[in-house]
Amino acid sequence: MSKSPPALRFPYKSDRLKPLRAFCQTVRLGSVSRAAEALYVSQPAISLQLQALERELGVRLFERSGRRLAPSREGQLLFELAQPLVEGIDGLEASFRDRLGGLDAGELNIAANSSTILYLLPRIVEHFRAQHPDVRLTLHNAITADGTDLLRSDAVDLAVGSMTDVPADLSYAPIYRFEPLLITPPDHPLAKKTPLRLEDISPYGLILPPKRQITYRLVDLVFQQHRVPYTVALEVGGWEVIKQYVAMGMGISIVSSICLGEGDRERLSARPLAQWFPARSYGVVVRKGKFLSPQARAFIELIQPDLFVRREYDESGHSER
């Protein structure tokens, strides 16, 4: 009578968490060396754990994609199964202490660009601080591209901002919507021109954020699609600076309604551009599979549209509540 072959045994099975953590970090970072740095172990140790995992499962878990390691089809399946387990174990102590002590302890790190921090987050932060005064809250000022890097490295718990192209490893939940506006000095020829055409903007120099930012790329895309030439008179970061320079007559700009407040009514004229430019959404960005702390979940629950009064503009440029 034939006997079934003995089951394969590997010494690392006594601690399944280590190879799975090494695997998940390698998938996220796309590199064995970067995974080793993140886990504070040697690169050979990570390689041995990944090789043993492949031997046990009998599949290839990675494929080379340029300079990065990308998960194979089987590797992607394992990542989807393993990541929640690894996140849950790694977050067990923090979750236990948070449940034990409530939300009156711990910290929360959020990435957001300067516009989001200045215009969108103040009331939300105010409500959060009132409800959880002992939580140490840190806002990391970073443009969207840098904020996603902070998310991937777990330097922040979540990001708040605007996204147009969402990477596969991130989840974006849009919550707010802001309309595109042309801003000019009140006495500018375009301030009262009716109807306003995209071609009417062409002769005047635009003041825009740097090319790396979404606004610049969006403006360029719209003008290119309509085959209308345009001129950038000045690149400068920060909506407050742009508004000041427009008010001084140095140029005109295309902005999101998020940056205009009651104090801008006297020095600027605003015209809607929804006919050509899409509205900008703002919301919450998290890494897929990431364990969210109670502090992060509590903050997300506060990000609701009724905490922010949006202002719409009619064709004459006047605000409507």
PEDAMO-V136992 format. One record per backbone hydrogen bond with DSSP energy under -0.5 kcal/mol. CO is the residue of the C=O (numbers start at 1). NH is the residue of the N-H. E is the energy in kcal/mol with one decimal. If there is no record, write none. Layout:
co=CO nh=NH e=E
co=CO nh=NH e=E
This chain:
co=10 nh=13 e=-1.8
co=11 nh=14 e=-1.3
co=12 nh=15 e=-2.4
co=13 nh=16 e=-0.6
co=15 nh=18 e=-0.5
co=15 nh=19 e=-0.7
co=16 nh=20 e=-1.6
co=17 nh=21 e=-2.9
co=18 nh=22 e=-2.6
co=19 nh=23 e=-2.5
co=20 nh=24 e=-2.6
co=21 nh=25 e=-2.4
co=22 nh=26 e=-2.1
co=23 nh=27 e=-2.3
co=24 nh=28 e=-2.4
co=25 nh=29 e=-2.7
co=26 nh=30 e=-2.1
co=30 nh=69 e=-2.0
co=31 nh=35 e=-1.9
co=32 nh=36 e=-2.4
co=33 nh=37 e=-2.1
co=34 nh=38 e=-2.3
co=35 nh=39 e=-1.8
co=36 nh=40 e=-0.8
co=36 nh=41 e=-2.1
co=37 nh=40 e=-0.5
co=42 nh=46 e=-1.5
co=43 nh=47 e=-2.3
co=44 nh=48 e=-2.6
co=45 nh=49 e=-1.9
co=46 nh=50 e=-2.3
co=47 nh=51 e=-2.5
co=48 nh=52 e=-2.4
co=49 nh=53 e=-2.0
co=50 nh=54 e=-2.2
co=51 nh=55 e=-2.3
co=52 nh=56 e=-2.3
co=53 nh=57 e=-2.2
co=54 nh=58 e=-2.0
co=54 nh=59 e=-1.0
co=59 nh=61 e=-0.5
co=61 nh=72 e=-1.7
co=63 nh=70 e=-3.3
co=65 nh=68 e=-1.9
co=68 nh=65 e=-3.2
co=68 nh=70 e=-0.6
co=70 nh=63 e=-3.3
co=72 nh=76 e=-2.8
co=73 nh=77 e=-1.6
co=74 nh=78 e=-2.4
co=75 nh=79 e=-2.5
co=76 nh=80 e=-2.2
co=77 nh=81 e=-1.5
co=78 nh=82 e=-3.3
co=79 nh=83 e=-2.7
co=81 nh=85 e=-0.6
co=82 nh=86 e=-2.7
co=83 nh=87 e=-2.9
co=84 nh=88 e=-2.3
co=85 nh=89 e=-2.4
co=86 nh=90 e=-3.0
co=87 nh=91 e=-2.0
co=89 nh=92 e=-1.4
co=91 nh=95 e=-2.8
co=92 nh=96 e=-2.9
co=93 nh=97 e=-2.6
co=94 nh=98 e=-2.4
co=95 nh=99 e=-2.6
co=96 nh=100 e=-2.4
co=97 nh=101 e=-2.9
co=98 nh=102 e=-1.6
co=101 nh=104 e=-0.8
co=106 nh=136 e=-2.3
co=108 nh=138 e=-2.7
co=109 nh=157 e=-2.6
co=109 nh=158 e=-1.2
co=110 nh=140 e=-3.5
co=111 nh=160 e=-2.5
co=112 nh=142 e=-2.2
co=113 nh=117 e=-2.4
co=114 nh=118 e=-2.3
co=115 nh=119 e=-3.0
co=115 nh=120 e=-0.7
co=116 nh=120 e=-1.2
co=116 nh=121 e=-2.5
co=120 nh=124 e=-0.5
co=121 nh=125 e=-3.4
co=122 nh=126 e=-2.3
co=123 nh=127 e=-2.2
co=124 nh=128 e=-2.4
co=125 nh=129 e=-3.0
co=126 nh=130 e=-1.8
co=127 nh=131 e=-1.8
co=128 nh=132 e=-2.8
co=132 nh=135 e=-1.4
co=135 nh=137 e=-0.8
co=136 nh=108 e=-2.7
co=138 nh=110 e=-2.7
co=138 nh=140 e=-0.6
co=139 nh=141 e=-0.7
co=140 nh=112 e=-2.4
co=140 nh=142 e=-0.8
co=143 nh=147 e=-2.7
co=144 nh=148 e=-2.1
co=145 nh=149 e=-1.2
co=146 nh=150 e=-2.0
co=147 nh=151 e=-1.9
co=148 nh=152 e=-2.3
co=149 nh=153 e=-1.7
co=150 nh=155 e=-2.2
co=150 nh=156 e=-1.1
co=151 nh=154 e=-1.4
co=158 nh=111 e=-2.1
co=159 nh=285 e=-3.3
co=161 nh=283 e=-3.0
co=164 nh=166 e=-0.6
co=165 nh=167 e=-0.6
co=167 nh=170 e=-1.6
co=169 nh=288 e=-2.2
co=171 nh=286 e=-2.3
co=172 nh=174 e=-0.6
co=173 nh=284 e=-1.8
co=176 nh=282 e=-2.0
co=178 nh=280 e=-2.8
co=179 nh=257 e=-2.5
co=180 nh=273 e=-2.1
co=181 nh=183 e=-0.5
co=181 nh=255 e=-2.5
co=182 nh=271 e=-2.6
co=183 nh=253 e=-1.9
co=184 nh=269 e=-3.1
co=185 nh=188 e=-1.9
co=188 nh=191 e=-1.7
co=195 nh=197 e=-0.6
co=197 nh=200 e=-0.8
co=197 nh=201 e=-0.6
co=198 nh=201 e=-1.1
co=198 nh=202 e=-0.8
co=201 nh=204 e=-1.8
co=204 nh=231 e=-0.6
co=205 nh=252 e=-2.2
co=206 nh=208 e=-0.6
co=206 nh=233 e=-2.0
co=206 nh=234 e=-1.7
co=208 nh=236 e=-2.3
co=210 nh=213 e=-1.8
co=213 nh=217 e=-1.6
co=214 nh=218 e=-2.5
co=215 nh=219 e=-2.5
co=216 nh=220 e=-2.5
co=217 nh=221 e=-2.1
co=218 nh=222 e=-2.3
co=219 nh=223 e=-2.2
co=220 nh=224 e=-2.2
co=221 nh=225 e=-2.6
co=222 nh=226 e=-1.8
co=223 nh=228 e=-2.5
co=224 nh=227 e=-1.0
co=227 nh=229 e=-0.5
co=231 nh=206 e=-3.0
co=231 nh=233 e=-0.7
co=234 nh=208 e=-2.3
co=238 nh=242 e=-2.1
co=239 nh=243 e=-3.0
co=240 nh=244 e=-2.0
co=241 nh=245 e=-2.4
co=242 nh=246 e=-2.4
co=243 nh=247 e=-2.5
co=244 nh=248 e=-1.5
co=245 nh=250 e=-2.4
co=246 nh=249 e=-1.8
co=252 nh=207 e=-2.8
co=253 nh=183 e=-2.8
co=253 nh=255 e=-0.5
co=255 nh=181 e=-3.1
co=256 nh=259 e=-2.0
co=257 nh=260 e=-1.2
co=261 nh=264 e=-1.7
co=262 nh=265 e=-1.4
co=264 nh=268 e=-1.7
co=269 nh=184 e=-2.1
co=271 nh=182 e=-3.2
co=273 nh=276 e=-1.8
co=273 nh=277 e=-2.8
co=280 nh=178 e=-2.7
co=282 nh=175 e=-2.9
co=282 nh=176 e=-2.9
co=283 nh=161 e=-2.3
co=284 nh=173 e=-2.6
co=285 nh=159 e=-2.5
co=286 nh=171 e=-3.0
co=287 nh=290 e=-2.1
co=290 nh=292 e=-0.6
co=291 nh=293 e=-0.5
co=293 nh=297 e=-2.4
co=294 nh=298 e=-2.4
co=295 nh=299 e=-2.1
co=296 nh=300 e=-2.4
co=297 nh=301 e=-2.0
co=298 nh=302 e=-0.7
co=299 nh=302 e=-0.9
co=299 nh=303 e=-0.6
co=300 nh=303 e=-1.2
co=302 nh=304 e=-2.0
co=304 nh=307 e=-2.1
co=305 nh=308 e=-1.7
co=308 nh=310 e=-0.7
co=310 nh=312 e=-0.5
co=312 nh=320 e=-2.6
co=314 nh=317 e=-1.9
co=318 nh=314 e=-2.0
co=320 nh=312 e=-1.9
